[in-house]
C-alpha cells in the first residue's frame, strides 16, 4: 500500500521550509537528487542542513527556469 516518508515543502522566496509526514505508494520511485554526486560531495552536503537546502534550492531553480 503506502510507505511513510518525511515530505519537505520549500519556499525559495522566503527561504522557509516545513516538514510533514506523507504517504507514498510503495511502487512509486523517488528520485535521489544527490545520487549523481561524487561520494565526498554527497557526504559534505548531508553533514550540513544549510548546505543541503542551498543545493536543493539551486536544483529546483534550474528545473523551473
Biopython code that builds the backbone (N, CA, C, O; Angstrom):
import numpy as np
from Bio.PDB.StructureBuilder import StructureBuilder

atoms = [
    (1, "UNK", "N", (0.830, -1.186, 0.000)),
    (1, "UNK", "CA", (0.000, 0.000, 0.000)),
    (1, "UNK", "C", (0.871, 1.244, 0.000)),
    (1, "UNK", "O", (1.313, 1.694, -1.057)),
    (2, "UNK", "N", (1.123, 1.808, 1.187)),
    (2, "UNK", "CA", (1.863, 3.064, 1.272)),
    (2, "UNK", "C", (3.033, 2.938, 2.234)),
    (2, "UNK", "O", (3.026, 2.114, 3.148)),
    (3, "UNK", "N", (4.026, 3.766, 2.008)),
    (3, "UNK", "CA", (5.149, 3.931, 2.927)),
    (3, "UNK", "C", (5.066, 5.341, 3.492)),
    (3, "UNK", "O", (4.648, 6.274, 2.806)),
    (4, "UNK", "N", (5.462, 5.482, 4.730)),
    (4, "UNK", "CA", (5.512, 6.821, 5.314)),
    (4, "UNK", "C", (6.881, 7.429, 5.048)),
    (4, "UNK", "O", (7.912, 6.782, 5.236)),
    (5, "UNK", "N", (6.875, 8.659, 4.617)),
    (5, "UNK", "CA", (8.099, 9.406, 4.342)),
    (5, "UNK", "C", (7.938, 10.810, 4.921)),
    (5, "UNK", "O", (6.826, 11.278, 5.169)),
    (6, "UNK", "N", (9.056, 11.453, 5.125)),
    (6, "UNK", "CA", (9.010, 12.851, 5.538)),
    (6, "UNK", "C", (9.040, 13.692, 4.269)),
    (6, "UNK", "O", (9.951, 13.570, 3.451)),
    (7, "UNK", "N", (8.039, 14.539, 4.117)),
    (7, "UNK", "CA", (7.968, 15.422, 2.964)),
    (7, "UNK", "C", (8.345, 16.829, 3.382)),
    (7, "UNK", "O", (7.876, 17.316, 4.411)),
    (8, "UNK", "N", (9.179, 17.482, 2.603)),
    (8, "UNK", "CA", (9.571, 18.862, 2.886)),
    (8, "UNK", "C", (9.020, 19.769, 1.800)),
    (8, "UNK", "O", (9.142, 19.481, 0.610)),
    (9, "UNK", "N", (8.419, 20.856, 2.220)),
    (9, "UNK", "CA", (7.949, 21.882, 1.298)),
    (9, "UNK", "C", (8.859, 23.090, 1.479)),
    (9, "UNK", "O", (9.066, 23.549, 2.603)),
    (10, "UNK", "N", (9.401, 23.603, 0.389)),
    (10, "UNK", "CA", (10.390, 24.677, 0.435)),
    (10, "UNK", "C", (9.900, 25.888, -0.335)),
    (10, "UNK", "O", (9.418, 25.761, -1.461)),
    (11, "UNK", "N", (10.021, 27.054, 0.264)),
    (11, "UNK", "CA", (9.720, 28.307, -0.417)),
    (11, "UNK", "C", (11.039, 29.030, -0.642)),
    (11, "UNK", "O", (11.629, 29.561, 0.299)),
    (12, "UNK", "N", (11.503, 29.051, -1.896)),
    (12, "UNK", "CA", (12.759, 29.718, -2.215)),
    (12, "UNK", "C", (12.694, 31.226, -2.033)),
    (12, "UNK", "O", (13.717, 31.868, -1.797)),
    (13, "UNK", "N", (11.500, 31.793, -2.141)),
    (13, "UNK", "CA", (11.348, 33.239, -1.979)),
    (13, "UNK", "C", (11.584, 33.696, -0.544)),
    (13, "UNK", "O", (12.353, 34.626, -0.299)),
    (14, "UNK", "N", (10.922, 33.041, 0.395)),
    (14, "UNK", "CA", (11.071, 33.442, 1.805)),
    (14, "UNK", "C", (12.081, 32.567, 2.528)),
    (14, "UNK", "O", (12.389, 32.811, 3.695)),
    (15, "UNK", "N", (12.612, 31.522, 1.828)),
    (15, "UNK", "CA", (13.640, 30.639, 2.357)),
    (15, "UNK", "C", (13.200, 29.948, 3.653)),
    (15, "UNK", "O", (13.950, 29.869, 4.626)),
    (16, "UNK", "N", (11.980, 29.459, 3.631)),
    (16, "UNK", "CA", (11.420, 28.726, 4.770)),
    (16, "UNK", "C", (10.949, 27.370, 4.264)),
    (16, "UNK", "O", (10.382, 27.263, 3.176)),
    (17, "UNK", "N", (11.192, 26.328, 5.072)),
    (17, "UNK", "CA", (10.658, 25.034, 4.703)),
    (17, "UNK", "C", (9.907, 24.447, 5.888)),
    (17, "UNK", "O", (10.152, 24.798, 7.042)),
    (18, "UNK", "N", (9.005, 23.564, 5.577)),
    (18, "UNK", "CA", (8.270, 22.874, 6.628)),
    (18, "UNK", "C", (8.236, 21.394, 6.281)),
    (18, "UNK", "O", (8.284, 21.019, 5.110)),
    (19, "UNK", "N", (8.155, 20.571, 7.292)),
    (19, "UNK", "CA", (8.139, 19.134, 7.094)),
    (19, "UNK", "C", (6.831, 18.541, 7.578)),
    (19, "UNK", "O", (6.160, 19.089, 8.454)),
    (20, "UNK", "N", (6.487, 17.412, 6.989)),
    (20, "UNK", "CA", (5.252, 16.741, 7.343)),
    (20, "UNK", "C", (5.394, 15.269, 6.977)),
    (20, "UNK", "O", (6.187, 14.917, 6.104)),
    (21, "UNK", "N", (4.641, 14.423, 7.633)),
    (21, "UNK", "CA", (4.615, 13.014, 7.273)),
    (21, "UNK", "C", (3.711, 12.860, 6.053)),
    (21, "UNK", "O", (2.575, 13.335, 6.052)),
    (22, "UNK", "N", (4.211, 12.203, 5.030)),
    (22, "UNK", "CA", (3.430, 11.981, 3.811)),
    (22, "UNK", "C", (3.405, 10.486, 3.507)),
    (22, "UNK", "O", (4.268, 9.733, 3.959)),
    (23, "UNK", "N", (2.426, 10.078, 2.752)),
    (23, "UNK", "CA", (2.303, 8.679, 2.357)),
    (23, "UNK", "C", (2.580, 8.573, 0.865)),
    (23, "UNK", "O", (1.976, 9.274, 0.054)),
    (24, "UNK", "N", (3.492, 7.693, 0.525)),
    (24, "UNK", "CA", (3.906, 7.499, -0.862)),
    (24, "UNK", "C", (3.575, 6.056, -1.244)),
    (24, "UNK", "O", (3.895, 5.135, -0.492)),
    (25, "UNK", "N", (2.941, 5.845, -2.396)),
    (25, "UNK", "CA", (2.677, 4.471, -2.828)),
    (25, "UNK", "C", (3.983, 3.673, -2.911)),
    (25, "UNK", "O", (4.992, 4.186, -3.395)),
    (26, "UNK", "N", (3.967, 2.442, -2.448)),
    (26, "UNK", "CA", (5.184, 1.618, -2.427)),
    (26, "UNK", "C", (5.819, 1.450, -3.792)),
    (26, "UNK", "O", (7.036, 1.295, -3.886)),
    (27, "UNK", "N", (5.035, 1.476, -4.842)),
    (27, "UNK", "CA", (5.573, 1.268, -6.190)),
    (27, "UNK", "C", (6.158, 2.534, -6.807)),
    (27, "UNK", "O", (6.802, 2.476, -7.855)),
    (28, "UNK", "N", (5.939, 3.665, -6.166)),
    (28, "UNK", "CA", (6.465, 4.921, -6.714)),
    (28, "UNK", "C", (7.969, 5.013, -6.461)),
    (28, "UNK", "O", (8.438, 4.765, -5.351)),
    (29, "UNK", "N", (8.711, 5.370, -7.496)),
    (29, "UNK", "CA", (10.151, 5.522, -7.380)),
    (29, "UNK", "C", (10.455, 6.979, -7.046)),
    (29, "UNK", "O", (10.063, 7.887, -7.779)),
    (30, "UNK", "N", (11.153, 7.193, -5.942)),
    (30, "UNK", "CA", (11.538, 8.547, -5.544)),
    (30, "UNK", "C", (12.913, 8.865, -6.124)),
    (30, "UNK", "O", (13.815, 8.029, -6.094)),
    (31, "UNK", "N", (13.065, 10.072, -6.649)),
    (31, "UNK", "CA", (14.317, 10.497, -7.264)),
    (31, "UNK", "C", (15.260, 11.013, -6.186)),
    (31, "UNK", "O", (14.874, 11.828, -5.348)),
    (32, "UNK", "N", (16.492, 10.534, -6.215)),
    (32, "UNK", "CA", (17.529, 10.996, -5.288)),
    (32, "UNK", "C", (18.368, 12.037, -6.014)),
    (32, "UNK", "O", (19.183, 11.692, -6.870)),
    (33, "UNK", "N", (18.175, 13.301, -5.679)),
    (33, "UNK", "CA", (18.896, 14.379, -6.365)),
    (33, "UNK", "C", (20.380, 14.412, -6.022)),
    (33, "UNK", "O", (21.144, 15.156, -6.637)),
    (34, "UNK", "N", (20.790, 13.615, -5.048)),
    (34, "UNK", "CA", (22.206, 13.565, -4.677)),
    (34, "UNK", "C", (22.915, 12.366, -5.297)),
    (34, "UNK", "O", (24.132, 12.241, -5.160)),
    (35, "UNK", "N", (22.195, 11.493, -5.965)),
    (35, "UNK", "CA", (22.753, 10.237, -6.458)),
    (35, "UNK", "C", (23.892, 10.434, -7.459)),
    (35, "UNK", "O", (24.816, 9.622, -7.508)),
    (36, "UNK", "N", (23.839, 11.493, -8.250)),
    (36, "UNK", "CA", (24.855, 11.700, -9.286)),
    (36, "UNK", "C", (26.129, 12.334, -8.749)),
    (36, "UNK", "O", (27.120, 12.426, -9.474)),
    (37, "UNK", "N", (26.124, 12.771, -7.500)),
    (37, "UNK", "CA", (27.282, 13.458, -6.925)),
    (37, "UNK", "C", (28.383, 12.484, -6.533)),
    (37, "UNK", "O", (28.114, 11.328, -6.206)),
    (38, "UNK", "N", (29.628, 12.959, -6.569)),
    (38, "UNK", "CA", (30.717, 12.139, -6.034)),
    (38, "UNK", "C", (30.473, 11.907, -4.528)),
    (38, "UNK", "O", (29.901, 12.768, -3.859)),
    (39, "UNK", "N", (30.901, 10.755, -3.995)),
    (39, "UNK", "CA", (30.636, 10.433, -2.584)),
    (39, "UNK", "C", (31.086, 11.525, -1.599)),
    (39, "UNK", "O", (30.400, 11.787, -0.610)),
    (40, "UNK", "N", (32.222, 12.153, -1.864)),
    (40, "UNK", "CA", (32.729, 13.181, -0.942)),
    (40, "UNK", "C", (31.799, 14.387, -0.886)),
    (40, "UNK", "O", (31.529, 14.921, 0.190)),
    (41, "UNK", "N", (31.308, 14.813, -2.051)),
    (41, "UNK", "CA", (30.410, 15.970, -2.092)),
    (41, "UNK", "C", (29.071, 15.623, -1.443)),
    (41, "UNK", "O", (28.499, 16.437, -0.718)),
    (42, "UNK", "N", (28.580, 14.429, -1.702)),
    (42, "UNK", "CA", (27.317, 13.971, -1.114)),
    (42, "UNK", "C", (27.411, 13.968, 0.419)),
    (42, "UNK", "O", (26.516, 14.466, 1.101)),
    (43, "UNK", "N", (28.486, 13.413, 0.943)),
    (43, "UNK", "CA", (28.686, 13.365, 2.399)),
    (43, "UNK", "C", (28.780, 14.763, 2.990)),
    (43, "UNK", "O", (28.238, 15.029, 4.063)),
    (44, "UNK", "N", (29.470, 15.655, 2.288)),
    (44, "UNK", "CA", (29.600, 17.044, 2.770)),
    (44, "UNK", "C", (28.231, 17.707, 2.875)),
    (44, "UNK", "O", (27.940, 18.388, 3.859)),
    (45, "UNK", "N", (27.389, 17.507, 1.859)),
    (45, "UNK", "CA", (26.045, 18.096, 1.887)),
    (45, "UNK", "C", (25.199, 17.494, 3.006)),
    (45, "UNK", "O", (24.453, 18.207, 3.677)),
    (46, "UNK", "N", (25.314, 16.201, 3.204)),
    (46, "UNK", "CA", (24.491, 15.537, 4.221)),
    (46, "UNK", "C", (24.905, 15.891, 5.645)),
    (46, "UNK", "O", (24.138, 15.683, 6.585)),
    (47, "UNK", "N", (26.113, 16.423, 5.809)),
    (47, "UNK", "CA", (26.563, 16.842, 7.147)),
    (47, "UNK", "C", (26.076, 18.234, 7.527)),
    (47, "UNK", "O", (26.173, 18.622, 8.691)),
    (48, "UNK", "N", (25.559, 18.985, 6.574)),
    (48, "UNK", "CA", (25.154, 20.367, 6.837)),
    (48, "UNK", "C", (23.761, 20.631, 6.276)),
    (48, "UNK", "O", (23.557, 20.607, 5.062)),
    (49, "UNK", "N", (22.819, 20.878, 7.154)),
    (49, "UNK", "CA", (21.450, 21.168, 6.717)),
    (49, "UNK", "C", (21.427, 22.401, 5.819)),
    (49, "UNK", "O", (20.707, 22.424, 4.822)),
    (50, "UNK", "N", (22.197, 23.411, 6.156)),
    (50, "UNK", "CA", (22.225, 24.645, 5.375)),
    (50, "UNK", "C", (22.737, 24.379, 3.962)),
    (50, "UNK", "O", (22.127, 24.819, 2.987)),
    (51, "UNK", "N", (23.857, 23.659, 3.847)),
    (51, "UNK", "CA", (24.397, 23.353, 2.521)),
    (51, "UNK", "C", (23.432, 22.494, 1.709)),
    (51, "UNK", "O", (23.263, 22.707, 0.508)),
    (52, "UNK", "N", (22.804, 21.531, 2.362)),
    (52, "UNK", "CA", (21.866, 20.651, 1.670)),
    (52, "UNK", "C", (20.693, 21.443, 1.097)),
    (52, "UNK", "O", (20.329, 21.265, -0.066)),
    (53, "UNK", "N", (20.109, 22.308, 1.905)),
    (53, "UNK", "CA", (18.968, 23.105, 1.450)),
    (53, "UNK", "C", (19.378, 24.054, 0.334)),
    (53, "UNK", "O", (18.632, 24.226, -0.631)),
    (54, "UNK", "N", (20.552, 24.675, 0.447)),
    (54, "UNK", "CA", (21.020, 25.565, -0.617)),
    (54, "UNK", "C", (21.231, 24.798, -1.923)),
    (54, "UNK", "O", (20.888, 25.296, -2.995)),
    (55, "UNK", "N", (21.790, 23.596, -1.841)),
    (55, "UNK", "CA", (21.982, 22.769, -3.025)),
    (55, "UNK", "C", (20.645, 22.414, -3.663)),
    (55, "UNK", "O", (20.470, 22.563, -4.872)),
    (56, "UNK", "N", (19.699, 21.943, -2.845)),
    (56, "UNK", "CA", (18.385, 21.561, -3.373)),
    (56, "UNK", "C", (17.649, 22.767, -3.951)),
    (56, "UNK", "O", (16.934, 22.637, -4.945)),
    (57, "UNK", "N", (17.816, 23.933, -3.339)),
    (57, "UNK", "CA", (17.192, 25.155, -3.860)),
    (57, "UNK", "C", (17.760, 25.487, -5.240)),
    (57, "UNK", "O", (17.010, 25.859, -6.142)),
    (58, "UNK", "N", (19.070, 25.359, -5.411)),
    (58, "UNK", "CA", (19.676, 25.614, -6.724)),
    (58, "UNK", "C", (19.152, 24.629, -7.770)),
    (58, "UNK", "O", (18.894, 25.013, -8.911)),
    (59, "UNK", "N", (18.994, 23.357, -7.381)),
    (59, "UNK", "CA", (18.482, 22.354, -8.302)),
    (59, "UNK", "C", (17.048, 22.697, -8.716)),
    (59, "UNK", "O", (16.694, 22.567, -9.887)),
    (60, "UNK", "N", (16.231, 23.130, -7.766)),
    (60, "UNK", "CA", (14.837, 23.487, -8.062)),
    (60, "UNK", "C", (14.772, 24.694, -8.977)),
    (60, "UNK", "O", (13.931, 24.742, -9.875)),
    (61, "UNK", "N", (15.640, 25.664, -8.767)),
    (61, "UNK", "CA", (15.645, 26.854, -9.624)),
    (61, "UNK", "C", (16.062, 26.508, -11.050)),
    (61, "UNK", "O", (15.531, 27.081, -12.001)),
    (62, "UNK", "N", (16.996, 25.585, -11.213)),
    (62, "UNK", "CA", (17.412, 25.155, -12.558)),
    (62, "UNK", "C", (16.257, 24.436, -13.257)),
    (62, "UNK", "O", (16.039, 24.611, -14.456)),
    (63, "UNK", "N", (15.526, 23.632, -12.497)),
    (63, "UNK", "CA", (14.437, 22.862, -13.068)),
    (63, "UNK", "C", (13.232, 23.704, -13.469)),
    (63, "UNK", "O", (12.469, 23.319, -14.354)),
    (64, "UNK", "N", (13.060, 24.860, -12.814)),
    (64, "UNK", "CA", (11.879, 25.679, -13.098)),
    (64, "UNK", "C", (12.178, 26.791, -14.101)),
    (64, "UNK", "O", (11.267, 27.499, -14.529)),
    (65, "UNK", "N", (13.446, 26.948, -14.479)),
    (65, "UNK", "CA", (13.811, 28.062, -15.353)),
    (65, "UNK", "C", (13.878, 27.757, -16.760)),
    (65, "UNK", "O", (14.178, 28.636, -17.568)),
]
sb = StructureBuilder()
sb.init_structure("model")
sb.init_model(0)
sb.init_chain("A")
sb.init_seg("    ")
for serial, (resi, resn, name, xyz) in enumerate(atoms, 1):
    if name == "N":
        sb.init_residue(resn, " ", resi, " ")
    sb.init_atom(name, np.array(xyz, "f"), 0.0, 1.0, " ", f" {name:<3s}", serial, name[0])
structure = sb.get_structure()
